[in-house]
Amino acid sequence: MPPPSPTPAAGAARTPRAALAELLAGNRRFVSGQPVHGHDVTAAAAVASGDQQPYAVVLGCIDSRVPLEAIFDQTFGSICVIRTGAHVLDQAVCGSIEYVVGQLGVPLVMVLGHERCGAVGSAVEALRSGERPGGSLAYVVDQIAPAVAAVGAGDPGAQPLAVRRHVVRTVAALRADALLADPVAAGDVEVVGALYELATGEVALLTE
């Protein structure tokens, strides 16, 4: 079997379709056990002197089992990564995405959910019990709650359904963002949703 093709140089995938194809190709390398990037310090040094030219931004969860550069087999300078509990949006997250799209010319935004998400589980439990958590965790739960309510917190299968629905809602919110809506409408930027399977390492795109 021939070795997998290496990731193109950062900045090479400059259309939404090319960027998405490269992310998914990297995930296939990861799943097959044939990654080409080991995050060696020499790779960091190679991109240190020039301007960054990432081709995608991935918004994912803080879950320690979902390291985004690894599961997409990406090297230094290839993708921008944002991680919050259950990929919850706030002003800082949206502003960061607006920056990489508007200032760095990134054509692809991926929202990546995953099975057995603890933050989504907390939201399911909060709606079932009627007890809202304290502290800033309440904000995270509140942002996920509409997805849980949409699928029904009392449903035994509420958590996986809510994970999927929350990804779809996050994608819709980003597509409607004040600074992203126009480039999305023009086809210059794409916002896609996907799910990561913990056991296999596979990423599957969501179709709405």
Secondary structure, 3 states (H helix, E strand, C coil): CCCCCCCCCCCCCCCHHHHHHHHHHHHHHHHHCCCCCCCCHHHHHHHHCCCCCCCEEEEECCCCCCCHHHHCCCCCCCEEEEECHHHCCCHHHHHHHHHHHHCCCCCEEEEEEECCCHHHHHHHHHHHHCCCCCCCHHHHHHHHHHHHHHHCCCCCCHHHHHHHHHHHHHHHHHHCCCCCHHHHHHCCCEEEEEEECCCCCCEEECCC
